[in-house]
């Protein structure tokens, strides 16, 4: 699975930060999208949705991270600062 994850900052209010994600099977045009202000909630929702594929497969998630970086930092460092680990593998249970 591939997840494209973006951090978005409102141009008029730099304190207004949101997250947007699109995900699906890599190289497939069908997918799912969602957005949230709560990053932890968005990642949990993605993991829950991806879990539906584990009825037959072990799933590897490729995260493509982009969007608006905090001033003087990166989006990856902001994710680490938030203390959220992006899941890489979700296995059959």
N, C-alpha and C positions, 0 to 999 in steps of 0.2 A: 504494500500500500504506500501511496505517496501523499504527504500532507504538505500543502503550501500554507504557511503561517505568516501573517503580517501583523505588525504593530502599527496602529494608525493614531496619529495625533491630529486633533482639530486645529486647523490653522488659526482660528480666531481665539481659541482657548487652549494653550499648550498643556494645561492641567487635565484636559479632557482626553484621556487615552482609552482606546478600545483595541480589541484583537479580532482578526478575521481569519478564517481558515476555510480551505477547500480541500477535500480528500476523496480518494477513490483508488481503484486498482491502477497502478502505473500504466501509462500509455493507453488508457481507456477514456473515452470521452464522457462517460457517465460518472457522476460523482455527487458528493454532498457538500453543502456549505453551511456555515454558521458564524455568528459573531457574538461577542460578549465583552462587557467591561471587566468581568472577573476572569482573569487568565486561567486560574486553577480550575474553575468551572468549565471553561471551554475545553481544556485538555482532557478533563474527566469525561466530557460528552463525546469527544472524538474517540477516546479509548473504548468507551462503552459501545459506540457504533461500530468500530472496527472489530470488536469482540464477536459480533454476529458472524464474521467470516471464519471463526475458529471452530465451527461445528465439524469441519473437515480438514482444516489446514492450520499449521503454525504460521502466524503472520508476522512479517517484518515491516516496520514502519520507517520510511525514509522521510525525514523532516527537511523541508526547504524553507529557510527562515529569511524574512525580509521585512520591508516596511520602514517606518520612521524610527531611527535610532535616537535614544536620549542624547542630549548635547554632551559631547566629549566621551561617548561610550558606544556600545554596539547593542543590537537587539539580543544577541546571545548572552551578553553580560547582564542585560536587564532580566532575562529569563532566569539566570542563575541567582540574581539578587532577590527575585521573587520566591526562590526556593522550590521551584517546580522542576521535577525531572520528567523529561519527555520520554515516554515509553518507546522502546525500540522493538521489542518482541512481545507478542501476545500469543500464548500457546493454547492448544486444544485442552479442554478440561473435561 
